[in-house]
Amino acid sequence: MMLDPIIEFIQSQLNYKSDIPVILVFASIIFYGFMMYVPRVWLVMSTTIAILITLYYPIYFISPVFSKFLAGLGLIGEHWLIDENVVRNIGIGIFIGIILTSAFLYMFLATIWELNQRRNPIYMLKLKKEPSHKNYMMAKSLIVDQYSKTELAFFLDRLDMTDINFIQNNLAEETDIKTAMAWVYIGVPVRRAVTKVRIDLQYLNQAGA
């Protein structure tokens, strides 16, 4: 059966002679402590722990049915169903395994997505803690170019008044104001939008000199 080797391995490690459960507990505590330095990972694991605690009692009661369901699918052997406690423990273990695997899979996919997005200058401009000069220079958007040609009233009806005032107080030309508003409209923070417009203007002035 597909899951039998995994169950047998875990069962063999959970006997009184094994130090693995104790090691895993301490390793998990230490790992969780270090995760606080990575807020996104810490949030995922904290949410996972909260889900496990919240669902433990429902899982406890439905785990025997779940184990029998898995046996019916041929994923675990029928010999695990002889003892009621074993049936329940297997069900609980598989439920916990599914939840933890889902959490780790989510973090893995999110990390891949994040690394891929870091190639996108606009994404970096939106979310990087301190965008570099290169990030500002590399950020290009056809959508911003299109929006910057619309009427000013379009942005006045859609942007926060605080952002509008900040842009108008820091840029003089209406074209530049609309361009900055277009960057804000697609999600770039207002200060970065103004900086982006200023850097582009500086580059154009240097190129034209």
N, C-alpha and C positions, 0 to 999 in steps of 0.2 A: 504494500500500500504506500502511496506517495508520502504521507506524513509520518508513517511509523518510524523510520530511522531518526527523524528529528525528536519524536516523543521519547524514543528509547535512549537517545543521547542525553536529553534533559533529565530524564528519570535517573540515569546512571550518575549524573553529576549532583543530584540532590540527595544523595545518601549521607549518612552521618560522618563518613570518612573523608568527604570532599570539602576542600576549602574554597571551591569556586563560588558558591553562593555568597559567602562572606566577602570575598574579594570583589565580586560584582556589586554588592551593596555599597562598599566604600568607594569603589571606582565611580559608581553612578553619582554619589554625593559630591565627590571632588569634581567630576565632569560638569555637573549641574552648577556648581559654584563658579567655575571658570566661564560658563556660558553667560553669566551676567555681564561680561565684558562685550558680548555680542548680542545686543538687545533683540534682534530679530529671531535668532536661534533660541534665546532664553524665552521669548514670548511663545514660540511654537511648542517648546517642551513644557512650559508651565501650563499652557492650554491642554496639552496631551495628558499631563498629570491630573488636571482638574476633571477632564473627561473620564479618565480611569476611575477616579474616586467617586464621581457622580454615578457612573454606570455600573459600579462593582456589584451592588445588590441586585439590580435587574439581571446582570450577566450571571450572577450566582444561581439565580432561580431558573434561568432558561438554558444554562450551559449543558445540562444532561440531554435536553431535546436537541440542542445544536450538535452535540457529539454523535448522537444517534443519526442525525441527518447526514453528517459527514461520513459515517459508516455506511449509510444507505447509498451514498454516492461513490463508495469505494475508495475514499481518501484516507480512511483509517481502518485498521483491522477490527473484525467483530470481537476478537479476544479482549479488547479494551473495554467492552461493555459489560463484562461479567460483574465487576465491582462498582457499586454506585458512587463511592468516593472518587475512584479513578475516573469514571465517566465525567463527573462534575469538574474535577481538576483539569482534565484534558480540555473540556469546553472552555473553562476560564482561561487556561493558558493560551489556547488558540485565539480567543477573543482579544486578549491583551497583546498577543503577537501581531494580530491584524492591525490594531490601533497603533502600536509602536512602529510597525512597518510602514503604515500610511504616513505617519509623522516624518519618518526618515526619508521616505520617498518624496514627500512634499518639499523637504529641505533640500534634497538633492536636485530636484527639478527647478526649484526656485533659485538655487545657486547657479545652475547652468543658464537659466534665463537672465539672471543678473549679470553674469559674465558676458553674455551675448549682447545685452543692452548697453554695456559699457563701451561698446564700439559705436554706439549712437551718440553723437555730440549733443543733440537736443536733450536726450535723456540725462546726460551728464550735467547739462546746464540746468535742468530742472531739479535734480536730486543730489548731485555731488555736494559734499559739505563745503568745499572751497574750490569752485571751478577755476581751472588755470586759464591763462591768456589764450592758450591754444584751443581750449574747449570753446571759448567765445568765438574765436576766429573760424573754427571748423563748423560751427552750428549754422546750417542752412535749411530753409524750409520754403517749399513752394506754396504751402498753405498760408504762411505768414505773408509772403509776397502778394498773394491774392487778397487777403484780408486788409493789408495796408492800403489798398486802392479803394476801399469802400468809404462811405461817408463817415464822418466823425460821430454822427448821431448813433450809428450802429453800435459803437463801443460805449457811448454814454448810457445806453439803455441796458448794457449787459455786464459792465465791469463795476467793481466796488468803487464808491466815490473816493475813498482814501487812496486807492491806486491811481485813479484818474488825476487827482490833485497832485500826487507825487510826480507823475509823469509830466504834467503841464508845468510844474514848478522847476523841473530839471531839464526840459528840452524846449527849444524855442520854435523851431519850424514845425508846421502842422504835419508835414510828411513824416518827420522823425517821430512826432507824437503818436501818429497812427501806427507806425511800425512798432514802436514800443508797446502800444496797446494790443497789437496783434500778437506779439510774443506772450504777453500776459494772458490773452484770451486762450492760447493753446496750452497754458499751464506753467509758464516760466514765472518765477517770483518777480515782483515789480522792480526791485532794485537791480536784479540781474538783467531784466529786460532793458532798463535804461543803460546799464553798463554795456550790454551787447550793442545797442544802437550807437553809443559813443565810440566804441572800439571800431565799429564798421565805418563810422564817419572819419575817424582818425586814419584808418587804412586808405580810404578813398582820397583823403586830402594828400597823404604821402604819395599815393600812386599818381595823382594829378600834378604834383609839384615837379 
